[in-house]
Amino acid sequence: MILSASKFYSSETDSTDVALESAFFAMLKMRNGTFKLTHPSRFQELEVAFRPYLEERAGSLREVLDVGVSTGLTTVELARFLTDCGSAVSIVATDLFIEAHIVELVPGFRVFCDPEGWPLQYDVRGIAVRPWVRRLDYVTLAFIPLMLGHSLLRPRLRSCIRAGMSRPVQMITRSLPSNGEIEFVENDIMCRSERLIRRFDMVRAANILNTGYFPPDQIQFAIENIHSYLRGPGALLMIARTNLARENAGTLFELNGNGSFTALERVGGGSEIERLVLDYRAPATADGFVSPLVCR
Protein backbone atom coordinates (compact mmCIF):
# COMPACT_ATOMS: atom_id res chain seq x y z
CA MET A 1 0.00 0.00 0.00
CA ILE A 2 1.38 3.40 -1.02
CA LEU A 3 1.61 6.00 1.72
CA SER A 4 -0.25 9.25 1.50
CA ALA A 5 1.96 12.34 1.27
CA SER A 6 0.78 13.49 4.70
CA LYS A 7 1.91 10.22 6.21
CA PHE A 8 5.12 10.09 4.20
CA TYR A 9 6.21 13.54 5.34
CA SER A 10 5.24 12.92 8.97
CA SER A 11 7.85 12.27 11.63
CA GLU A 12 6.32 8.83 12.19
CA THR A 13 7.59 7.43 8.88
CA ASP A 14 10.91 5.57 8.93
CA SER A 15 13.33 7.90 7.12
CA THR A 16 15.80 5.02 6.58
CA ASP A 17 13.36 2.85 4.59
CA VAL A 18 14.69 3.42 1.06
CA ALA A 19 12.30 0.88 -0.49
CA LEU A 20 9.26 2.64 1.01
CA GLU A 21 10.59 6.01 -0.11
CA SER A 22 11.24 4.81 -3.66
CA ALA A 23 7.75 3.27 -3.87
CA PHE A 24 6.14 6.52 -2.73
CA PHE A 25 7.95 8.69 -5.26
CA ALA A 26 7.49 6.16 -8.10
CA MET A 27 3.72 6.79 -8.01
CA LEU A 28 4.06 10.53 -8.56
CA LYS A 29 3.53 11.64 -12.16
CA MET A 30 4.88 15.10 -12.89
CA ARG A 31 3.08 17.52 -15.17
CA ASN A 32 5.55 16.77 -18.00
CA GLY A 33 4.57 13.09 -17.91
CA THR A 34 7.64 11.75 -16.08
CA PHE A 35 7.72 9.80 -12.84
CA LYS A 36 10.07 10.10 -9.86
CA LEU A 37 11.66 6.71 -10.53
CA THR A 38 14.87 5.68 -8.78
CA HIS A 39 16.41 2.87 -6.78
CA PRO A 40 19.56 2.44 -4.69
CA SER A 41 22.96 1.40 -6.12
CA ARG A 42 21.74 2.28 -9.59
CA PHE A 43 25.13 3.38 -10.94
CA GLN A 44 27.45 1.02 -9.10
CA GLU A 45 29.06 -0.38 -12.27
CA LEU A 46 29.84 3.16 -13.43
CA GLU A 47 31.57 3.87 -10.13
CA VAL A 48 33.74 0.77 -10.52
CA ALA A 49 34.77 1.67 -14.09
CA PHE A 50 35.35 5.39 -13.50
CA ARG A 51 36.98 5.15 -10.05
CA PRO A 52 40.63 5.29 -11.28
CA TYR A 53 40.03 8.59 -13.09
CA LEU A 54 38.21 10.13 -10.14
CA GLU A 55 40.82 8.99 -7.63
CA GLU A 56 43.53 10.47 -9.84
CA ARG A 57 41.71 13.83 -9.83
CA ALA A 58 40.46 13.66 -6.23
CA GLY A 59 42.33 16.76 -5.13
CA SER A 60 40.89 18.93 -7.91
CA LEU A 61 37.25 17.87 -7.51
CA ARG A 62 35.70 20.54 -5.30
CA GLU A 63 32.29 21.32 -6.80
CA VAL A 64 30.11 18.83 -8.67
CA LEU A 65 26.82 19.32 -10.53
CA ASP A 66 24.35 16.43 -10.69
CA VAL A 67 21.67 17.05 -13.35
CA GLY A 68 18.17 15.57 -13.38
CA VAL A 69 18.49 13.88 -9.99
CA SER A 70 14.86 12.82 -9.46
CA THR A 71 14.70 12.35 -5.65
CA GLY A 72 18.46 12.74 -5.17
CA LEU A 73 18.94 9.23 -3.81
CA THR A 74 21.74 8.51 -6.28
CA THR A 75 23.20 11.97 -5.56
CA VAL A 76 23.70 10.89 -1.95
CA GLU A 77 25.45 7.77 -3.24
CA LEU A 78 27.58 9.91 -5.58
CA ALA A 79 28.67 12.06 -2.62
CA ARG A 80 29.69 8.96 -0.68
CA PHE A 81 31.53 7.55 -3.69
CA LEU A 82 33.50 10.75 -4.30
CA THR A 83 34.40 10.96 -0.63
CA ASP A 84 35.61 7.37 -0.81
CA CYS A 85 37.74 8.37 -3.81
CA GLY A 86 39.42 11.01 -1.65
CA SER A 87 37.51 14.12 -2.75
CA ALA A 88 36.03 16.72 -0.43
CA VAL A 89 33.19 17.98 -2.61
CA SER A 90 30.02 19.99 -2.44
CA ILE A 91 27.27 18.96 -4.85
CA VAL A 92 24.53 20.98 -6.50
CA ALA A 93 21.68 18.62 -7.42
CA THR A 94 19.16 19.90 -9.96
CA ASP A 95 15.81 18.65 -11.13
CA LEU A 96 12.83 20.14 -12.90
CA PHE A 97 10.49 19.22 -10.04
CA ILE A 98 11.61 19.54 -6.41
CA GLU A 99 9.17 21.84 -4.61
CA ALA A 100 5.68 20.58 -3.69
CA HIS A 101 2.78 21.37 -1.37
CA ILE A 102 0.21 19.55 0.72
CA VAL A 103 -3.12 21.38 0.61
CA GLU A 104 -6.11 20.43 2.76
CA LEU A 105 -9.13 21.59 0.77
CA VAL A 106 -11.76 20.24 3.16
CA PRO A 107 -11.46 18.16 6.34
CA GLY A 108 -10.35 14.66 5.34
CA PHE A 109 -9.34 15.58 1.79
CA ARG A 110 -5.80 16.70 1.02
CA VAL A 111 -4.03 17.17 -2.30
CA PHE A 112 -0.32 16.74 -2.81
CA CYS A 113 0.62 18.99 -5.73
CA ASP A 114 3.41 20.95 -7.38
CA PRO A 115 3.65 24.76 -7.03
CA GLU A 116 1.44 25.20 -10.12
CA GLY A 117 -1.36 23.19 -8.53
CA TRP A 118 -0.75 20.05 -10.58
CA PRO A 119 -2.18 17.16 -8.48
CA LEU A 120 0.37 14.46 -7.71
CA GLN A 121 -1.72 12.51 -5.20
CA TYR A 122 -5.13 12.72 -3.56
CA ASP A 123 -5.42 11.86 0.12
CA VAL A 124 -8.93 10.77 1.09
CA ARG A 125 -8.98 10.27 4.86
CA GLY A 126 -5.47 8.83 4.82
CA ILE A 127 -5.93 6.70 1.69
CA ALA A 128 -3.67 7.64 -1.23
CA VAL A 129 -5.40 7.93 -4.62
CA ARG A 130 -3.53 8.51 -7.87
CA PRO A 131 -4.75 11.51 -9.91
CA TRP A 132 -3.20 10.51 -13.22
CA VAL A 133 -4.92 8.58 -16.01
CA ARG A 134 -3.95 5.06 -17.09
CA ARG A 135 -4.90 3.42 -20.39
CA LEU A 136 -7.36 1.18 -18.56
CA ASP A 137 -9.15 4.27 -17.26
CA TYR A 138 -10.34 5.04 -20.80
CA VAL A 139 -12.04 1.63 -20.88
CA THR A 140 -13.62 1.92 -17.45
CA LEU A 141 -14.42 5.65 -17.94
CA ALA A 142 -12.50 6.42 -14.75
CA PHE A 143 -10.61 9.03 -16.77
CA ILE A 144 -13.64 11.37 -16.64
CA PRO A 145 -13.56 12.20 -12.91
CA LEU A 146 -9.75 12.21 -12.92
CA MET A 147 -9.53 14.75 -15.73
CA LEU A 148 -12.34 16.82 -14.25
CA GLY A 149 -10.51 16.81 -10.93
CA HIS A 150 -7.39 18.23 -12.57
CA SER A 151 -9.21 21.03 -14.38
CA LEU A 152 -11.43 22.00 -11.44
CA LEU A 153 -8.91 21.73 -8.62
CA ARG A 154 -5.80 23.36 -10.13
CA PRO A 155 -7.00 26.98 -9.88
CA ARG A 156 -8.09 26.45 -6.28
CA LEU A 157 -4.85 24.71 -5.35
CA ARG A 158 -2.77 27.51 -6.89
CA SER A 159 -4.82 30.04 -4.97
CA CYS A 160 -4.28 28.20 -1.68
CA ILE A 161 -0.54 27.96 -2.29
CA ARG A 162 -0.20 31.65 -3.11
CA ALA A 163 -2.22 32.55 -0.02
CA GLY A 164 0.12 30.50 2.18
CA MET A 165 -2.60 27.93 2.95
CA SER A 166 -0.41 24.89 2.28
CA ARG A 167 2.41 22.86 3.75
CA PRO A 168 5.55 23.25 1.59
CA VAL A 169 7.68 20.13 1.20
CA GLN A 170 10.40 18.91 -1.15
CA MET A 171 10.33 15.79 -3.32
CA ILE A 172 13.79 14.63 -2.31
CA THR A 173 15.23 11.72 -0.41
CA ARG A 174 15.34 11.89 3.36
CA SER A 175 18.65 10.05 3.46
CA LEU A 176 20.59 13.30 2.99
CA PRO A 177 23.85 13.72 4.91
CA SER A 178 23.67 16.19 7.77
CA ASN A 179 26.79 18.12 6.70
CA GLY A 180 24.95 20.14 4.05
CA GLU A 181 27.26 19.05 1.22
CA ILE A 182 24.29 18.64 -1.18
CA GLU A 183 22.21 21.62 -2.30
CA PHE A 184 19.00 21.00 -4.26
CA VAL A 185 17.98 23.50 -6.93
CA GLU A 186 15.05 23.47 -9.34
CA ASN A 187 16.49 23.90 -12.82
CA ASP A 188 15.70 23.01 -16.42
CA ILE A 189 18.77 21.72 -18.27
CA MET A 190 17.38 23.45 -21.38
CA CYS A 191 17.43 26.84 -19.66
CA ARG A 192 20.89 28.08 -18.77
CA SER A 193 21.37 29.29 -15.21
CA GLU A 194 23.78 32.16 -14.66
CA ARG A 195 24.50 31.01 -11.10
CA LEU A 196 25.94 27.73 -12.43
CA ILE A 197 28.33 29.17 -15.03
CA ARG A 198 31.94 27.93 -14.82
CA ARG A 199 31.51 26.55 -11.32
CA PHE A 200 31.99 22.82 -11.58
CA ASP A 201 34.89 20.41 -11.78
CA MET A 202 32.53 17.62 -12.79
CA VAL A 203 28.99 17.33 -14.13
CA ARG A 204 26.95 14.15 -14.07
CA ALA A 205 23.89 13.81 -16.31
CA ALA A 206 22.39 10.38 -15.69
CA ASN A 207 19.11 9.18 -17.19
CA ILE A 208 18.18 12.57 -18.58
CA LEU A 209 20.06 13.25 -21.83
CA ASN A 210 18.88 10.47 -24.10
CA THR A 211 17.07 10.17 -27.41
CA GLY A 212 13.96 8.85 -25.66
CA TYR A 213 13.46 12.22 -23.96
CA PHE A 214 14.89 14.76 -26.40
CA PRO A 215 15.61 15.15 -30.14
CA PRO A 216 19.26 15.68 -31.15
CA ASP A 217 18.98 19.47 -31.47
CA GLN A 218 17.76 19.80 -27.88
CA ILE A 219 20.45 17.43 -26.65
CA GLN A 220 23.05 19.58 -28.40
CA PHE A 221 21.73 22.65 -26.62
CA ALA A 222 21.85 20.82 -23.28
CA ILE A 223 25.47 19.87 -23.98
CA GLU A 224 26.21 23.53 -24.68
CA ASN A 225 24.67 24.48 -21.33
CA ILE A 226 26.64 21.80 -19.49
CA HIS A 227 29.81 22.94 -21.21
CA SER A 228 29.21 26.45 -19.84
CA TYR A 229 28.87 25.04 -16.32
CA LEU A 230 32.26 23.31 -16.35
CA ARG A 231 35.08 25.21 -14.70
CA GLY A 232 37.58 24.74 -17.54
CA PRO A 233 40.01 22.30 -19.23
CA GLY A 234 40.40 19.06 -17.29
CA ALA A 235 36.84 19.14 -15.93
CA LEU A 236 34.88 15.89 -16.22
CA LEU A 237 31.49 15.06 -17.70
CA MET A 238 29.71 11.79 -16.93
CA ILE A 239 26.70 10.83 -19.08
CA ALA A 240 24.84 7.56 -18.57
CA ARG A 241 21.53 5.82 -19.08
CA THR A 242 19.99 2.81 -17.33
CA ASN A 243 17.91 0.45 -19.50
CA LEU A 244 14.87 -1.60 -18.46
CA ALA A 245 17.14 -4.47 -17.40
CA ARG A 246 18.89 -2.02 -15.02
CA GLU A 247 22.07 -2.18 -17.07
CA ASN A 248 24.06 1.03 -17.52
CA ALA A 249 25.63 2.48 -20.65
CA GLY A 250 27.75 5.55 -20.07
CA THR A 251 30.85 7.54 -20.94
CA LEU A 252 33.23 9.62 -18.86
CA PHE A 253 34.49 12.64 -20.80
CA GLU A 254 37.21 15.21 -20.15
CA LEU A 255 37.04 18.81 -21.33
CA ASN A 256 39.95 19.84 -23.55
CA GLY A 257 41.68 23.19 -23.77
CA ASN A 258 40.01 23.95 -27.11
CA GLY A 259 36.50 23.45 -25.68
CA SER A 260 35.94 19.97 -27.12
CA PHE A 261 35.57 16.69 -25.21
CA THR A 262 37.61 13.47 -25.10
CA ALA A 263 36.15 10.10 -24.01
CA LEU A 264 38.18 8.67 -21.13
CA GLU A 265 36.24 5.50 -20.32
CA ARG A 266 33.08 3.66 -21.34
CA VAL A 267 30.61 1.28 -19.71
CA GLY A 268 28.14 -0.85 -21.64
CA GLY A 269 29.41 0.37 -24.99
CA GLY A 270 29.29 4.02 -23.98
CA SER A 271 26.60 6.68 -23.87
CA GLU A 272 24.09 6.68 -26.72
CA ILE A 273 24.78 10.40 -27.20
CA GLU A 274 28.56 10.03 -27.08
CA ARG A 275 28.99 11.12 -30.68
CA LEU A 276 27.00 14.33 -30.05
CA VAL A 277 29.31 15.16 -27.15
CA LEU A 278 32.50 14.37 -29.07
CA ASP A 279 31.32 16.42 -32.06
CA TYR A 280 30.53 19.42 -29.87
CA ARG A 281 32.60 22.55 -30.42
CA ALA A 282 32.32 25.59 -28.16
CA PRO A 283 30.82 28.67 -29.86
CA ALA A 284 33.36 31.32 -30.74
CA THR A 285 33.53 33.91 -27.94
CA ALA A 286 36.08 36.34 -26.58
CA ASP A 287 37.54 33.76 -24.22
CA GLY A 288 36.76 30.74 -26.37
CA PHE A 289 34.85 29.05 -23.58
CA VAL A 290 31.49 30.44 -22.46
CA SER A 291 28.81 31.27 -25.01
CA PRO A 292 26.26 34.05 -24.45
CA LEU A 293 23.53 33.39 -21.87
CA VAL A 294 20.37 32.37 -23.68
CA CYS A 295 17.30 30.68 -22.22
CA ARG A 296 15.42 28.56 -24.73
N, C-alpha and C positions, 0 to 999 in steps of 0.2 A: 504493500500500500504506500503510495506517494504521500509525503508529508505536505500539509498546507504551508504556505509561506510564513504565516503567523507562528506556526509551531517550529518551523525550521529555524527562524531567526530568534526564537526564544532561548533563554539561558538554560532551559531544560534539555535541549537537544545535545547529544554527544558531538562535540566539535572535532573529535578525532576519528569519527566514522567516515572514512573517505568514500566507501561504497554507498552509504546513505546520501552523502552530499552529491556524488556524481549522479545518482538516480534522480534526485530532486531537480538538479539543473538540466538533466537530459530531457525533461518533459516541458521545458520552457521554449516556446517558439517565438523568436524575435520578429519584429515587424518587417524585416527583409527576408523572412522565410527560413533563416538558419536556426539551428538548435545549439544550446550550450553543452555540446558533447565533449567529454574528456574522460580519461582514466589514468590511474597512476602508472609510472614507469613506461610511459608511452614512447619515449625516445632513447631508451637505454642503449640500443645498438649504435645509435649515432654517437653517444657519449664514448663508447668503447673505441670507435673508429677515429674520432676526432681528438681524443684525449692527448696524444703526443703533441699536437700542434698547440693546444691550449695550455699545456704544461710549459711548453717552450716559451710562450708569450705571457705567462702568468703575471709577471711583474708589470706588464704594460696594459693589462686589462683592468681598467678602473670603473668605466661606466658602460653598461650594456643595455641595449634596447631589445625588448621582446615584443614582437608585433602580432596582433590577433590572438591574444592569450586565452580567450574564452573565460574560464573561471580563475585562471592563474595557477592552477594546480601544478602544471608542468613548469611554470616559472619558478615556483618554490623549489622544485627538483633541480632546475637549472642553477639556481643560486647555490644549492648544496654541492652540486657537481663542480662548479667553478671554484668554490672554496676548497674542495678536495683537491683541485688541480693546483692550488697555491695562490689563487687570486683573491684579493680583497675588493669586491665589486659592489656597486650599487646598481640596481636594475630599475628601469622604467618599463612598466608593462602596459601595453595599450590594447584597447579593444573598442569596437564600435558601440557596444552596449555594456555598461558597467552600473550606472545609476538606476535605481528602481524605487518604487513606493508601494506601501501597503495602505489602502484606503478603505475605511469602513463606511459604506454607503448607508446601510441601515443596520440595526442590531442583528448580529448573526450572519451578515453577508459582507464579506471583505473581498476586495479585488487587488491582486498583485499586478502592477503594471509598470511600464517604463515612463519616463518623464513626460512623454507625449500622450499619455493615457491609453497606450496600447495594452489591452489585457493579456497578461501572461498566465494567470491562473485565477479561477474563482474559488472562494472559500465559503462554503455553505455550512455554517455551524460546525466548523472544524473539518469538513470533508472537502478534499481538493478536487476540483472539476476543471478539466482542460477547456480552454476557450477556442482552440483552433480546430479547423475542419479537416477531417480525414476523408479519404475517398468513399469509405463505407457510409459516411454521413449523407452523401448525396443519394444513396439508395434508400436509407431509412428516413430521409427528410430531416434528420437532426441538424443539418446545416442551416436550416431556416432560423431557429432560435439563436444559434451561435452567431450567425452573421448579423442578425438584428441586435444582439447584445453588444457586438463591437460598435455598430453605428450609433446606437442609442447611448451607450455608456461613456464613450470616449470624451465627448464634450464635458460631461459632468465630472469625470475623473480629472481632466486637465484643470478644470475650475477648482476642484478641491486641492490639487497639488499647488497651484499658484496662490491659493488662499492660506497655505500652510496647514491644511487639514488632512495631513497624511503622515505616515512614518517613513522617512527616507532610509533606505538600505542600499547595500551594494551587492551585485551578483558576482562575488568573488569567493574563493576558497577561504575557509576559516583556519586553515593550517599554516597561516602566514607566520614567519619568524617575528619575534618580538623586538628585534633590533632595528626595524624600520628600513632595512636595506632594499625593500621593494616598494615602489611608488606606482599606483594605478592611475592611468589617465585615459579618459575617453578620447579616441582619435580615429579618424578615417585614413587609412593608408593612401587613399586617393586624394587627400587634401593635405598639402604640406603644412607642417606646423613650425612656425618660426622658432619656438622655444626648443625644438629638437635639433636644429641645424648644427652640424659639425661637433656634436657632443660625444659621440659614442665610438668606443674602441671595437665593439662588436655589435652586430644586429642579427637577431634570429627571427626568421619569418617561417613558421611551421604551420602547415595545414591552412594556409590562407592564399598564397600566390600559386594558383594552379589553374589549368585550362578548364576545369569544371566550374570555377567561380567567375573567371574573367576572360575576355578575349585578349589576344596578344597585345593590342594597342594599349589597353588598360594596364596590363602587366608591365609593359615597357615604362609607362608613366610611374607606376609604383616603384620600379627599380630606380628610376631617376630620383624619386623622393628619398628612397633608402640611401642612395649614393650621397645625397646632400646631408644626411644625418651622420654619416661616418666622419670620424675626426680627421682622417687623412691617410696617406700611403701606409700600408702595413695593417690597416684595420681589417677585421674579418666579417664575413657575411655567411650565415648558415641558412640554407633554404631546404625544406624537407616536406614530404607529404606521406601520410599514413594511409594505406589502402584498406579495403574492407577486411582483409585477413590480418590486419594489424601489423603489416610489414612496412618498413620505412624505406623510402628512396630519397636520398638527399645529397647535397654537395656543400662542401666548405670552400668558400672563395676568399681570396686576399685582394685588397685594393692596391693597384699599382700606382706608381708615381705619375703616370700619364692619364689617370682617371678610369682606366679599364680594369677588368677583373681577371684573375688567374684562378683556376680550379686547383685546390690543394689535395683534396681527398673526396672520395665518393662512397656512398653506401647504396646498395640495391640498384646499381647501375647509374646512380646520380639523379639529380632533380630533373623533372620533366621540363622545366623552363631553363635548364642550364645554358642552352644555346642563346637564349634571349639575354641572359646575364653576360655571357662571354662576348656577345656582339655589341654590348652597350658601350657607348662612347660619351663621355661627359660633354655637354654643350659648351661651346666656346664662350668663355667669360674672361674678365680681367685677370682673375687668378687661376683660371683653368680648372676650377674645382666645383664651385657652387653655382648653379644656374639660378635665374631670377625666381623669386617666390611667386608661385601661381597656384591658386586653388581651383581645381577642376572637379 
